[in-house]
Amino acid sequence: MKENNHKERNMSVPIENHKTAAWANIENVKKNSRVPLPSVFEVENAKEWVDTNEK
């Protein structure tokens, strides 16, 4: 069981940073499906980030 201590301690550490995600700044929400719609500015920022960070 000692070999799993590292994994158990780090399970609470988030892997992804969602502060800069396109859906972080929600402009509207669809009526029926309640899907969040980000602002145009956030969508453009997300596309720019993806384009510059291609591998």
C-alpha positions as a Python dict, from the first residue, in 0.01 Angstrom:
ca = {
    (1, 'M'): (0, 0, 0),
    (2, 'K'): (292, 239, 49),
    (3, 'E'): (359, 249, -324),
    (4, 'N'): (15, 412, -382),
    (5, 'N'): (64, 696, -133),
    (6, 'H'): (199, 931, -399),
    (7, 'K'): (-107, 877, -620),
    (8, 'E'): (-352, 920, -334),
    (9, 'R'): (-191, 1246, -218),
    (10, 'N'): (-198, 1397, -566),
    (11, 'M'): (-555, 1302, -659),
    (12, 'S'): (-686, 1640, -538),
    (13, 'V'): (-445, 1839, -758),
    (14, 'P'): (-625, 1951, -1077),
    (15, 'I'): (-460, 1854, -1403),
    (16, 'E'): (-614, 2123, -1623),
    (17, 'N'): (-641, 2495, -1571),
    (18, 'H'): (-997, 2602, -1652),
    (19, 'K'): (-952, 2970, -1574),
    (20, 'T'): (-859, 3049, -1934),
    (21, 'A'): (-1113, 2820, -2101),
    (22, 'A'): (-1353, 2969, -2355),
    (23, 'W'): (-1654, 2870, -2147),
    (24, 'A'): (-1522, 3050, -1838),
    (25, 'N'): (-1687, 3375, -1948),
    (26, 'I'): (-2042, 3260, -2026),
    (27, 'E'): (-2246, 3515, -2220),
    (28, 'N'): (-2572, 3320, -2269),
    (29, 'V'): (-2726, 2982, -2194),
    (30, 'K'): (-2947, 2793, -2438),
    (31, 'K'): (-3305, 2755, -2315),
    (32, 'N'): (-3379, 2385, -2348),
    (33, 'S'): (-3036, 2224, -2328),
    (34, 'R'): (-2881, 2478, -2084),
    (35, 'V'): (-2556, 2471, -2284),
    (36, 'P'): (-2332, 2767, -2195),
    (37, 'L'): (-2240, 2994, -2486),
    (38, 'P'): (-1915, 3189, -2447),
    (39, 'S'): (-1875, 3540, -2579),
    (40, 'V'): (-1727, 3595, -2925),
    (41, 'F'): (-1417, 3747, -2764),
    (42, 'E'): (-1354, 3429, -2563),
    (43, 'V'): (-1404, 3205, -2869),
    (44, 'E'): (-1153, 3414, -3066),
    (45, 'N'): (-902, 3394, -2778),
    (46, 'A'): (-944, 3017, -2756),
    (47, 'K'): (-890, 2975, -3132),
    (48, 'E'): (-583, 3197, -3124),
    (49, 'W'): (-439, 2996, -2833),
    (50, 'V'): (-499, 2668, -3018),
    (51, 'D'): (-343, 2800, -3337),
    (52, 'T'): (-29, 2923, -3159),
    (53, 'N'): (16, 2609, -2949),
    (54, 'E'): (-8, 2347, -3222),
    (55, 'K'): (242, 2066, -3203),
}
